[in-house]
Every structure is written in C-alpha cells, then in structure tokens.
C-alpha cells in the first residue's frame, strides 16, 4: 500500500506517470494524516461519496472505515495512478465525471442501494460555492457533507449576523444544514501548497424545515438583501423590483418591529423568515 501522505511518494508517482498538477483544476492534495483520519471518522461507517479523490489519499482513509466509497474525479489522466494506489481495496468505485454536470441522485441509487451516505470532498477553490450549493439545494439524501475549503469561504459558511463574513452563502448553508468548522488546515498540509490556508467544514443535513416561510420568497428576500450590502434592507428589496415600492416595504419592516434603516447583514435567518412570510402574506412577490 502506498503512503500517500508522504510528499516523497507523491513526487515519485508524479515522475513515474508523468503527472503534472493542473492549476485549472485546483489540484492541491492533502497529506496531513490527522486531518484525513478526522474527515474519515466524521464521514462514518456506511457509504461515502467523495468528490475529487486526486491520488486516492483521502479515498484510502475513507475505505478503511466505511463500507462503500464512490469517488467522482474530473481529471481522467489520474486513472492509471488511482488504479495503482487503490488496487488493494474492493469497496471503492471511481467515476470520471464533472460533479457539476452529474446526476448525483442517479449515482446514489446505482451505487449505494439505500445505504446512508455522507459526502467528503477536498474542493477546488475556484468552484467551492457552486458545488456546496448543488449538494444542498438538490436535497439529496445525505447525512453529512464534509468539505475542505479555503478558510475565507469556511468563515463565510459559519458566520454570525453583523460580521463581515455573514452573507447569502451563510444563510443558504444554515437553511439546509447545521454547519461547523472542525479543523483549520495550513497551506503546508498540501502538495503543492496553495497560497492560502484551508479549513474543514462539516454540515449535518437538516431533516426538518428550519424556518416557517415560503422557500422561493425567502431566498428572493435574502438575495435582494445581500445584492448591495451597504444598502438598507428596504432599499435592497425595492431595488430588486420584486417587492413593490420602498415606502411600502419600509412600512412592512417597521410593522415587524425593525428600524426602517435596518441592514440585511444584521438579521438572523429567523428574522429573514419573518420578513419573507409577511411579504408573502401581503402578496408582494411579483
């Protein structure tokens, strides 16, 4: 079995197979065994969908703990390396696809046959948010989603109202899951080392509705509120053209007990829910 946490082994495999890391794919492979073990432990003992296995480093840790691992890899040039490094496992399948263009639900039905499934992923920085939102918004039957992301993005995912990192991504993550940063990971833990530090975010998928508001209205309000962060909430909603005049919106906001000049970045998900529910009741969404 290959020690894929060893930079020396990684470089030797690169030389043997003529592999070069592709910046366009955001390829930075994690080599910290403690972090790898922690991710595998959180992912659990049932099924795991891995996104971006690379050389198979995390894949091997997952396969030693879980019953079944399905890894989705974009870069088909990695196939001969993965076939070599993971040859000793009989509970791993590799599919070469673009996760953003993949019917994930169909793959779950094909490979896991009703098994409880979590996601584990070392995500390319350039496409982190689209992948996270795809995994959440498609309401796939995941137990947990554990992702390695740029620290800046991780901070945004778990931010509190009134902070600089708080925004639409925070609210979307909170709407679908209970999220927490479980590990901070320095750039030196990767090969090649990225220019920024990372963190591991664990999202436990919510099984019950978290808020009492129409989903379309709720996200329309959130999107409008953060489209222009420095604007007041009433200005943001009015400028979207979806909710009527600024005056009517301001009256509605004040009716709920908020200052007419309140800004969206200070409101919690529950407060956004209250505003969305009243807007919906009054028929404001055009």
VEXVEX-867105 format. One record per atom (N, C-alpha, C): residue in three letters; x, y, z. Coordinates in steps of 0.02 Angstrom, whole numbers, padded with zeros to 5 digits, always signed. Example, Ala and Ser with C-alpha at 12.3 -4.5 7.8 and 13.67 -1.06 7.14 Angstrom:
ALA+00660-00284+00390/ALA+00615-00225+00390/ALA+00660-00165+00390/SER+00642-00112+00354/SER+00684-00053+00357/SER+00645+00002+00394/
//
This chain:
UNK+00042-00060+00000/UNK+00000+00000+00000/UNK+00044+00063+00000/UNK+00027+00111-00039/UNK+00066+00172-00044/UNK+00050+00219+00014/UNK+00102+00252+00039/UNK+00093+00304+00090/UNK+00082+00370+00055/UNK+00019+00385+00042/UNK+00002+00444+00003/UNK+00004+00508+00044/UNK+00021+00502+00108/UNK+00032+00562+00149/UNK+00104+00586+00144/UNK+00145+00548+00109/UNK+00216+00566+00101/UNK+00228+00606+00038/UNK+00251+00668+00044/UNK+00267+00707-00016/UNK+00317+00672-00062/UNK+00362+00634-00032/UNK+00411+00597-00071/UNK+00377+00545-00116/UNK+00328+00510-00088/UNK+00291+00460-00127/UNK+00249+00494-00182/UNK+00218+00550-00165/UNK+00179+00587-00214/UNK+00223+00609-00273/UNK+00281+00635-00257/UNK+00326+00658-00311/UNK+00350+00599-00353/UNK+00363+00542-00320/UNK+00385+00483-00357/UNK+00331+00459-00405/UNK+00268+00460-00383/UNK+00213+00441-00427/UNK+00205+00490-00485/UNK+00215+00554-00471/UNK+00212+00604-00524/UNK+00265+00590-00577/UNK+00324+00575-00555/UNK+00379+00560-00602/UNK+00365+00496-00641/UNK+00341+00445-00606/UNK+00329+00380-00638/UNK+00276+00384-00693/UNK+00224+00423-00680/UNK+00168+00426-00726/UNK+00166+00490-00768/UNK+00217+00532-00759/UNK+00220+00594-00797/UNK+00163+00641-00781/UNK+00141+00640-00719/UNK+00084+00682-00699/UNK+00107+00751-00676/UNK+00071+00802-00699/UNK+00084+00871-00677/UNK+00020+00900-00648/UNK+00026+00932-00590/UNK-00032+00962-00558/UNK-00061+01017-00603/UNK-00127+01018-00607/UNK-00161+01065-00651/UNK-00192+01121-00610/UNK-00167+01182-00618/UNK-00195+01239-00582/UNK-00268+01250-00603/UNK-00284+01235-00665/UNK-00352+01247-00689/UNK-00403+01202-00655/UNK-00379+01147-00625/UNK-00423+01101-00588/UNK-00418+01112-00513/UNK-00376+01159-00492/UNK-00368+01172-00421/UNK-00341+01112-00383/UNK-00291+01078-00412/UNK-00266+01016-00381/UNK-00214+01030-00327/UNK-00235+01023-00265/UNK-00192+01028-00207/UNK-00210+00969-00162/UNK-00165+00920-00155/UNK-00182+00857-00122/UNK-00162+00860-00048/UNK-00210+00843-00005/UNK-00200+00844+00067/UNK-00155+00786+00088/UNK-00105+00801+00131/UNK-00059+00749+00154/UNK-00055+00743+00230/UNK-00096+00779+00267/UNK-00096+00777+00340/UNK-00138+00718+00364/UNK-00105+00668+00392/UNK-00141+00606+00411/UNK-00192+00618+00467/UNK-00178+00665+00512/UNK-00225+00678+00566/UNK-00290+00707+00539/UNK-00285+00754+00491/UNK-00344+00784+00461/UNK-00381+00732+00419/UNK-00344+00692+00382/UNK-00375+00640+00341/UNK-00414+00591+00384/UNK-00384+00572+00439/UNK-00418+00525+00485/UNK-00481+00556+00514/UNK-00477+00620+00532/UNK-00535+00653+00562/UNK-00592+00658+00512/UNK-00577+00674+00449/UNK-00630+00677+00398/UNK-00663+00609+00390/UNK-00622+00556+00386/UNK-00648+00489+00377/UNK-00691+00468+00437/UNK-00670+00489+00496/UNK-00707+00472+00557/UNK-00776+00506+00557/UNK-00778+00569+00538/UNK-00842+00606+00536/UNK-00887+00579+00482/UNK-00858+00559+00425/UNK-00898+00534+00369/UNK-00937+00471+00388/UNK-00910+00431+00434/UNK-00947+00374+00461/UNK-00931+00308+00428/UNK-00969+00258+00448/UNK-00954+00188+00431/UNK-00997+00160+00375/UNK-01043+00200+00348/UNK-01087+00174+00296/UNK-01059+00193+00227/UNK-01098+00230+00186/UNK-01075+00249+00120/UNK-01046+00319+00119/UNK-00996+00330+00075/UNK-00966+00396+00067/UNK-00959+00412-00007/UNK-00984+00470-00026/UNK-00972+00497-00093/UNK-00914+00546-00087/UNK-00859+00532-00120/UNK-00801+00577-00118/UNK-00798+00616-00184/UNK-00785+00680-00178/UNK-00777+00723-00237/UNK-00704+00743-00243/UNK-00672+00725-00298/UNK-00602+00744-00310/UNK-00553+00702-00271/UNK-00547+00637-00286/UNK-00501+00594-00248/UNK-00427+00607-00260/UNK-00409+00639-00317/UNK-00338+00651-00330/UNK-00301+00586-00338/UNK-00250+00575-00298/UNK-00211+00513-00300/UNK-00243+00458-00258/UNK-00297+00475-00222/UNK-00332+00425-00181/UNK-00313+00427-00108/UNK-00283+00481-00085/UNK-00260+00485-00016/UNK-00318+00481+00033/UNK-00366+00528+00028/UNK-00424+00526+00072/UNK-00466+00464+00057/UNK-00470+00445-00006/UNK-00509+00386-00025/UNK-00489+00325+00015/UNK-00424+00315+00023/UNK-00399+00257+00060/UNK-00419+00261+00134/UNK-00414+00321+00163/UNK-00435+00329+00233/UNK-00510+00314+00240/UNK-00550+00338+00193/UNK-00622+00326+00195/UNK-00638+00252+00188/UNK-00604+00219+00141/UNK-00618+00148+00127/UNK-00600+00103+00186/UNK-00552+00124+00227/UNK-00532+00084+00285/UNK-00584+00088+00341/UNK-00628+00138+00337/UNK-00678+00147+00390/UNK-00749+00135+00365/UNK-00763+00151+00302/UNK-00831+00148+00276/UNK-00843+00083+00237/UNK-00907+00065+00230/UNK-00923+00005+00193/UNK-00915+00014+00118/UNK-00930+00075+00094/UNK-00930+00087+00022/UNK-00909+00158+00007/UNK-00863+00167-00041/UNK-00841+00233-00062/UNK-00850+00239-00138/UNK-00885+00291-00158/UNK-00889+00308-00229/UNK-00855+00375-00238/UNK-00802+00377-00278/UNK-00764+00438-00289/UNK-00777+00465-00360/UNK-00789+00530-00365/UNK-00801+00562-00429/UNK-00742+00607-00445/UNK-00709+00594-00500/UNK-00648+00630-00519/UNK-00656+00660-00588/UNK-00638+00724-00595/UNK-00643+00759-00659/UNK-00585+00742-00706/UNK-00526+00734-00678/UNK-00465+00727-00718/UNK-00451+00653-00735/UNK-00467+00634-00797/UNK-00458+00565-00817/UNK-00385+00544-00823/UNK-00340+00592-00826/UNK-00268+00574-00829/UNK-00244+00542-00764/UNK-00285+00547-00711/UNK-00267+00517-00646/UNK-00284+00443-00643/UNK-00320+00417-00693/UNK-00344+00348-00690/UNK-00288+00297-00679/UNK-00234+00298-00716/UNK-00183+00247-00704/UNK-00151+00251-00635/UNK-00146+00311-00608/UNK-00118+00319-00541/UNK-00166+00292-00489/UNK-00230+00310-00494/UNK-00281+00287-00447/UNK-00287+00211-00450/UNK-00285+00183-00510/UNK-00289+00111-00517/UNK-00233+00076-00479/UNK-00175+00109-00476/UNK-00118+00081-00440/UNK-00123+00092-00365/UNK-00137+00154-00344/UNK-00135+00170-00272/UNK-00192+00138-00233/UNK-00248+00125-00266/UNK-00307+00097-00231/UNK-00321+00025-00251/UNK-00271-00008-00279/UNK-00281-00076-00305/UNK-00299-00126-00250/UNK-00280-00112-00188/UNK-00292-00160-00135/UNK-00362-00157-00104/UNK-00404-00112-00128/UNK-00470-00104-00098/UNK-00524-00134-00143/UNK-00574-00166-00113/UNK-00630-00194-00151/UNK-00695-00158-00136/UNK-00692-00103-00099/UNK-00753-00066-00082/UNK-00752+00005-00109/UNK-00713+00016-00163/UNK-00707+00082-00194/UNK-00727+00078-00268/UNK-00768+00125-00289/UNK-00782+00134-00361/UNK-00763+00205-00379/UNK-00734+00214-00439/UNK-00714+00280-00464/UNK-00755+00295-00527/UNK-00785+00354-00529/UNK-00821+00377-00587/UNK-00789+00441-00611/UNK-00773+00445-00675/UNK-00740+00503-00703/UNK-00791+00549-00736/UNK-00812+00599-00697/UNK-00864+00646-00719/UNK-00850+00714-00688/UNK-00884+00764-00716/UNK-00885+00831-00687/UNK-00944+00834-00638/UNK-00930+00843-00574/UNK-00982+00841-00523/UNK-01038+00891-00538/UNK-01020+00948-00568/UNK-01071+01000-00582/UNK-01118+00980-00639/UNK-01098+00929-00678/UNK-01140+00906-00733/UNK-01166+00835-00721/UNK-01164+00813-00659/UNK-01180+00744-00643/UNK-01248+00739-00608/UNK-01286+00688-00626/UNK-01348+00672-00591/UNK-01329+00632-00529/UNK-01318+00668-00474/UNK-01293+00635-00414/UNK-01344+00586-00385/UNK-01408+00603-00389/UNK-01459+00559-00362/UNK-01458+00491-00398/UNK-01448+00492-00463/UNK-01444+00430-00502/UNK-01385+00388-00479/UNK-01328+00421-00466/UNK-01269+00384-00443/UNK-01281+00353-00374/UNK-01315+00390-00330/UNK-01330+00363-00264/UNK-01373+00301-00269/UNK-01422+00304-00313/UNK-01467+00246-00322/UNK-01429+00186-00352/UNK-01382+00201-00397/UNK-01346+00148-00431/UNK-01294+00114-00387/UNK-01259+00153-00346/UNK-01202+00126-00310/UNK-01214+00111-00236/UNK-01264+00143-00205/UNK-01270+00136-00133/UNK-01333+00098-00111/UNK-01381+00090-00155/UNK-01438+00045-00142/UNK-01470+00056-00074/UNK-01488+00119-00060/UNK-01523+00135+00002/UNK-01480+00145+00063/UNK-01415+00139+00056/UNK-01369+00147+00112/UNK-01365+00220+00134/UNK-01355+00232+00198/UNK-01343+00300+00223/UNK-01278+00326+00193/UNK-01279+00388+00166/UNK-01221+00414+00130/UNK-01202+00484+00156/UNK-01137+00494+00165/UNK-01109+00560+00179/UNK-01064+00581+00121/UNK-01049+00645+00117/UNK-01003+00671+00066/UNK-00938+00691+00100/UNK-00882+00676+00068/UNK-00817+00700+00090/UNK-00782+00728+00029/UNK-00757+00790+00034/UNK-00729+00822-00025/UNK-00675+00872-00008/UNK-00620+00868-00044/UNK-00568+00920-00043/UNK-00580+00962-00106/UNK-00619+01016-00098/UNK-00646+01051-00156/UNK-00596+01100-00187/UNK-00594+01103-00253/UNK-00554+01156-00287/UNK-00581+01224-00266/UNK-00537+01270-00250/UNK-00559+01335-00225/UNK-00603+01372-00275/UNK-00588+01365-00339/UNK-00623+01405-00390/UNK-00696+01386-00399/UNK-00715+01327-00375/UNK-00784+01304-00386/UNK-00817+01281-00321/UNK-00790+01302-00265/UNK-00815+01279-00200/UNK-00889+01295-00190/UNK-00907+01359-00197/UNK-00975+01380-00182/UNK-01027+01346-00227/UNK-01016+01343-00293/UNK-01065+01308-00336/UNK-01075+01235-00316/UNK-01020+01200-00298/UNK-01026+01129-00279/UNK-01065+01123-00214/UNK-01047+01163-00164/UNK-01082+01160-00099/UNK-01156+01173-00109/UNK-01174+01224-00148/UNK-01244+01240-00158/UNK-01280+01186-00197/UNK-01247+01156-00245/UNK-01277+01100-00282/UNK-01294+01042-00234/UNK-01246+01025-00191/UNK-01257+00970-00144/UNK-01314+00984-00096/UNK-01323+01047-00077/UNK-01375+01065-00030/UNK-01443+01075-00064/UNK-01443+01113-00119/UNK-01506+01134-00150/UNK-01543+01076-00184/UNK-01506+01025-00205/UNK-01539+00969-00238/UNK-01573+00922-00188/UNK-01566+00938-00124/UNK-01598+00899-00070/UNK-01585+00824-00078/UNK-01523+00808-00087/UNK-01502+00739-00094/UNK-01501+00706-00025/UNK-01511+00642-00021/UNK-01518+00608+00043/UNK-01452+00596+00079/UNK-01416+00650+00092/UNK-01352+00644+00128/UNK-01362+00652+00203/UNK-01322+00617+00241/UNK-01322+00626+00314/UNK-01280+00686+00332/UNK-01220+00689+00304/UNK-01173+00744+00316/UNK-01137+00762+00252/UNK-01115+00824+00249/UNK-01071+00846+00195/UNK-01010+00877+00227/UNK-00952+00845+00217/UNK-00889+00869+00247/UNK-00844+00893+00191/UNK-00826+00957+00193/UNK-00788+00985+00138/UNK-00726+01022+00163/UNK-00672+01014+00127/UNK-00612+01054+00137/UNK-00618+01115+00091/UNK-00616+01174+00121/UNK-00624+01235+00082/UNK-00573+01287+00103/UNK-00565+01337+00062/UNK-00523+01394+00080/UNK-00550+01424+00146/UNK-00505+01442+00191/UNK-00526+01465+00257/UNK-00575+01524+00252/UNK-00563+01568+00205/UNK-00607+01626+00196/UNK-00679+01604+00181/UNK-00686+01552+00140/UNK-00753+01526+00123/UNK-00783+01491+00184/UNK-00742+01453+00220/UNK-00767+01420+00280/UNK-00793+01470+00331/UNK-00757+01525+00338/UNK-00780+01578+00385/UNK-00847+01606+00363/UNK-00857+01613+00298/UNK-00921+01638+00272/UNK-00977+01588+00284/UNK-00962+01524+00280/UNK-01013+01472+00287/UNK-01042+01469+00358/UNK-01002+01489+00408/UNK-01025+01482+00478/UNK-01029+01550+00514/UNK-01028+01604+00477/UNK-01025+01672+00506/UNK-01089+01688+00545/UNK-01083+01737+00590/UNK-01139+01761+00630/UNK-01164+01827+00602/UNK-01229+01842+00612/UNK-01257+01906+00589/UNK-01217+01965+00616/UNK-01208+02016+00574/UNK-01173+02076+00594/UNK-01098+02074+00584/UNK-01071+02017+00560/UNK-01000+02012+00547/UNK-00987+02021+00473/UNK-00924+02035+00455/UNK-00906+02049+00385/UNK-00914+01988+00341/UNK-00909+01928+00369/UNK-00913+01867+00330/UNK-00985+01843+00318/UNK-01032+01872+00353/UNK-01101+01850+00350/UNK-01133+01871+00284/UNK-01167+01824+00252/UNK-01198+01841+00187/UNK-01245+01787+00163/UNK-01262+01790+00099/UNK-01310+01744+00071/UNK-01287+01671+00076/UNK-01221+01659+00068/UNK-01195+01591+00074/UNK-01206+01565+00145/UNK-01194+01606+00195/UNK-01205+01587+00265/UNK-01276+01563+00275/UNK-01323+01603+00250/UNK-01394+01588+00261/UNK-01414+01524+00223/UNK-01389+01515+00162/UNK-01405+01455+00124/UNK-01379+01392+00160/UNK-01318+01395+00185/UNK-01289+01338+00221/UNK-01330+01324+00284/UNK-01348+01378+00321/UNK-01386+01370+00382/UNK-01457+01345+00368/UNK-01485+01363+00313/UNK-01553+01341+00294/UNK-01555+01265+00285/UNK-01504+01238+00254/UNK-01505+01167+00238/UNK-01468+01123+00288/UNK-01426+01152+00331/UNK-01384+01111+00373/UNK-01364+01145+00438/UNK-01335+01106+00483/UNK-01302+01132+00542/UNK-01226+01127+00529/UNK-01194+01184+00520/UNK-01125+01185+00497/UNK-01078+01207+00553/UNK-01018+01178+00552/UNK-00965+01199+00598/UNK-00897+01186+00567/UNK-00849+01229+00584/UNK-00780+01217+00564/UNK-00749+01169+00614/UNK-00725+01112+00590/UNK-00698+01062+00636/UNK-00622+01059+00636/UNK-00591+01091+00587/UNK-00518+01089+00585/UNK-00492+01145+00540/UNK-00442+01181+00564/UNK-00407+01229+00522/UNK-00344+01195+00495/UNK-00332+01205+00430/UNK-00279+01167+00396/UNK-00232+01216+00360/UNK-00169+01219+00381/UNK-00122+01265+00349/UNK-00104+01244+00279/UNK-00081+01291+00239/UNK-00063+01278+00170/UNK-00008+01224+00164/UNK+00034+01219+00216/UNK+00089+01171+00215/UNK+00065+01098+00218/UNK+00000+01087+00230/UNK-00027+01020+00233/UNK-00045+00992+00165/UNK-00032+01029+00112/UNK-00050+01008+00045/UNK+00012+01005+00000/UNK+00005+00965-00052/UNK+00056+00965-00105/UNK+00019+00970-00172/UNK+00036+01019-00214/UNK+00078+01077-00197/UNK+00041+01122-00148/UNK+00078+01161-00110/UNK+00048+01205-00059/UNK+00011+01263-00093/UNK-00053+01274-00076/UNK-00089+01332-00103/UNK-00063+01396-00070/UNK-00087+01453-00092/UNK-00065+01517-00065/UNK-00103+01538-00003/UNK-00156+01500+00015/UNK-00199+01518+00071/UNK-00209+01457+00116/UNK-00230+01469+00178/UNK-00247+01415+00223/UNK-00317+01390+00209/UNK-00332+01332+00235/UNK-00397+01300+00224/UNK-00430+01281+00290/UNK-00489+01254+00286/UNK-00522+01226+00345/UNK-00571+01172+00323/UNK-00588+01129+00370/UNK-00637+01076+00357/UNK-00703+01098+00388/UNK-00755+01099+00347/UNK-00822+01117+00371/UNK-00866+01055+00367/UNK-00899+01039+00422/UNK-00945+00983+00424/UNK-01016+01011+00427/UNK-01058+00988+00380/UNK-01128+01009+00377/UNK-01173+00949+00389/UNK-01208+00949+00445/UNK-01257+00897+00459/UNK-01323+00918+00428/UNK-01347+00880+00380/UNK-01405+00900+00341/UNK-01468+00899+00385/UNK-01506+00953+00381/UNK-01568+00958+00419/UNK-01621+00913+00387/UNK-01659+00877+00429/UNK-01711+00833+00404/UNK-01781+00864+00412/UNK-01786+00918+00450/UNK-01848+00953+00460/UNK-01841+01026+00439/UNK-01894+01058+00415/UNK-01890+01129+00396/UNK-01867+01172+00455/UNK-01821+01216+00441/UNK-01792+01258+00493/UNK-01831+01323+00503/UNK-01864+01345+00451/UNK-01900+01409+00455/UNK-01971+01400+00430/UNK-02013+01447+00448/UNK-02083+01445+00427/UNK-02096+01501+00376/UNK-02075+01488+00314/UNK-02085+01537+00260/UNK-02082+01501+00193/UNK-02114+01529+00144/UNK-02110+01503+00076/UNK-02038+01507+00052/UNK-02012+01451+00027/UNK-01942+01447+00009/UNK-01923+01496-00046/UNK-01964+01501-00097/UNK-01949+01547-00152/UNK-01946+01619-00127/UNK-01996+01638-00087/UNK-01997+01705-00060/UNK-01937+01718-00015/UNK-01922+01669+00028/UNK-01867+01676+00075/UNK-01801+01690+00038/UNK-01785+01650-00011/UNK-01721+01660-00046/UNK-01721+01721-00091/UNK-01780+01741-00115/UNK-01784+01803-00152/UNK-01767+01863-00108/UNK-01792+01861-00046/UNK-01778+01914+00002/UNK-01704+01915+00020/UNK-01675+01856+00033/UNK-01605+01852+00052/UNK-01560+01877-00005/UNK-01574+01854-00065/UNK-01534+01875-00123/UNK-01536+01950-00132/UNK-01596+01979-00127/UNK-01603+02052-00135/UNK-01568+02090-00079/UNK-01571+02063-00019/UNK-01541+02096+00039/UNK-01466+02101+00034/UNK-01434+02050+00004/UNK-01361+02050+00000/UNK-01333+02069-00068/UNK-01378+02086-00115/UNK-01354+02107-00181/UNK-01315+02172-00177/UNK-01333+02214-00129/UNK-01298+02277-00117/UNK-01290+02285-00042/UNK-01235+02258-00016/UNK-01227+02251+00056/UNK-01233+02317+00095/UNK-01212+02371+00066/UNK-01211+02434+00103/UNK-01279+02470+00103/UNK-01325+02442+00065/UNK-01392+02472+00062/UNK-01433+02448+00122/UNK-01483+02488+00141/UNK-01531+02465+00192/UNK-01572+02408+00162/UNK-01604+02370+00205/UNK-01645+02314+00182/UNK-01701+02339+00136/UNK-01732+02394+00155/UNK-01787+02420+00114/UNK-01763+02441+00045/UNK-01704+02472+00042/UNK-01675+02491-00023/UNK-01659+02429-00065/UNK-01629+02379-00032/UNK-01611+02318-00068/UNK-01671+02283-00097/UNK-01724+02277-00057/UNK-01785+02244-00081/UNK-01819+02285-00136/UNK-01821+02351-00127/UNK-01852+02394-00178/UNK-01813+02393-00243/UNK-01747+02394-00239/UNK-01705+02394-00299/UNK-01710+02329-00339/UNK-01730+02275-00306/UNK-01736+02212-00341/UNK-01795+02213-00390/UNK-01843+02258-00378/UNK-01902+02263-00421/UNK-01953+02208-00410/UNK-01945+02169-00356/UNK-01989+02112-00344/UNK-02042+02125-00291/UNK-02031+02175-00249/UNK-02072+02180-00189/UNK-02111+02246-00182/UNK-02120+02283-00234/UNK-02157+02345-00229/UNK-02113+02404-00212/UNK-02145+02458-00189/UNK-02109+02521-00177/UNK-02070+02519-00111/UNK-02019+02562-00108/UNK-01980+02567-00047/UNK-02023+02586+00013/UNK-02070+02631+00002/UNK-02112+02655+00056/UNK-02153+02598+00086/UNK-02184+02557+00043/UNK-02224+02501+00067/UNK-02181+02449+00104/UNK-02122+02437+00075/UNK-02076+02388+00107/UNK-02054+02414+00175/UNK-02038+02478+00178/UNK-02015+02507+00241/UNK-02070+02502+00295/UNK-02131+02515+00276/UNK-02187+02510+00323/UNK-02194+02438+00349/UNK-02186+02391+00303/UNK-02192+02320+00322/UNK-02136+02301+00370/UNK-02075+02324+00357/UNK-02018+02309+00401/UNK-02030+02338+00470/UNK-02054+02399+00472/UNK-02068+02432+00536/UNK-02125+02398+00573/UNK-02172+02371+00535/UNK-02228+02334+00565/UNK-02203+02274+00604/UNK-02149+02245+00582/UNK-02119+02187+00615/UNK-02076+02207+00675/UNK-02068+02272+00686/UNK-02031+02295+00744/UNK-01958+02313+00730/UNK-01940+02317+00666/UNK-01871+02335+00649/UNK-01867+02409+00631/UNK-01809+02437+00641/UNK-01796+02505+00618/UNK-01800+02506+00542/UNK-01828+02558+00514/UNK-01836+02563+00442/UNK-01771+02563+00404/UNK-01716+02579+00439/UNK-01650+02581+00407/UNK-01608+02519+00422/UNK-01640+02466+00446/UNK-01603+02405+00462/UNK-01570+02378+00398/UNK-01511+02347+00407/UNK-01474+02317+00351/UNK-01479+02241+00355/UNK-01480+02210+00296/UNK-01489+02138+00293/UNK-01436+02099+00330/UNK-01373+02124+00330/UNK-01319+02086+00361/UNK-01324+02081+00437/UNK-01371+02117+00467/UNK-01380+02113+00539/UNK-01435+02064+00559/UNK-01472+02038+00511/UNK-01531+01996+00526/UNK-01514+01922+00526/UNK-01544+01886+00572/UNK-01535+01814+00575/UNK-01579+01779+00524/UNK-01569+01715+00515/UNK-01609+01677+00467/UNK-01683+01677+00488/UNK-01696+01676+00553/UNK-01765+01677+00578/UNK-01797+01745+00562/UNK-01759+01799+00570/UNK-01786+01865+00554/UNK-01800+01873+00480/UNK-01755+01846+00437/UNK-01769+01846+00365/UNK-01833+01806+00351/UNK-01842+01751+00387/UNK-01901+01710+00379/UNK-01964+01749+00396/UNK-01962+01788+00450/UNK-02021+01827+00470/UNK-02039+01879+00417/UNK-01987+01912+00390/UNK-01999+01962+00338/UNK-02027+01929+00274/UNK-01998+01873+00255/UNK-02021+01838+00195/UNK-02093+01814+00203/UNK-02109+01790+00262/UNK-02177+01765+00273/UNK-02228+01821+00267/UNK-02213+01880+00296/UNK-02260+01936+00292/UNK-02266+01963+00221/UNK-02209+01966+00186/UNK-02211+01987+00116/UNK-02255+01939+00074/UNK-02249+01875+00089/UNK-02288+01826+00053/UNK-02362+01833+00068/UNK-02377+01844+00131/UNK-02448+01853+00151/UNK-02479+01914+00117/UNK-02438+01966+00107/UNK-02464+02027+00076/UNK-02461+02024+00000/UNK-02435+01969-00027/UNK-02433+01961-00100/UNK-02384+02007-00134/UNK-02325+02019-00103/UNK-02278+02067-00130/UNK-02234+02040-00187/UNK-02222+01974-00188/UNK-02177+01948-00239/UNK-02210+01950-00307/UNK-02178+01986-00354/UNK-02206+01993-00421/UNK-02186+01936-00467/
//
